[in-house]
Amino acid sequence: MSLSRIKEAVANKKMICQKCNRPVQKFEKYAETIDAVRDGFNIQEIESHATRVTLICNNDGCDWKERTEYWDNYIVD
């Protein structure tokens, strides 16, 4: 679901660059991550889920690029 939301935000120009305030043009290195802890009995407890993505502005004159798991903060409605 996160990947489709990121694709949709970039395609609809709703993902905004923090440097030039224009729409982000592309993204790369999308990854779903799970940080987990195992105890001595081989029982796995999941601590957190995250989606990391590298956002790339790619507008003329702007070289902003950021790897983040807080990508939803860059989406405007």
Stockholm file with secondary structure:
# STOCKHOLM 1.0

chainA/1-77         MSLSRIKEAVANKKMICQKCNRPVQKFEKYAETIDAVRDGFNIQEIESHATRVTLICNNDGCDWKERTEYWDNYIVD
#=GR chainA/1-77 SS CHHHHHHHHHHTTCBBCTTTCSBCCEEEEEEEEEEEEECTTSCEEEEEEEEEEEEECCCTTCCCEEEESCGGGGBCC
#=GC SS_cons        CHHHHHHHHHHTTCBBCTTTCSBCCEEEEEEEEEEEEECTTSCEEEEEEEEEEEEECCCTTCCCEEEESCGGGGBCC
//
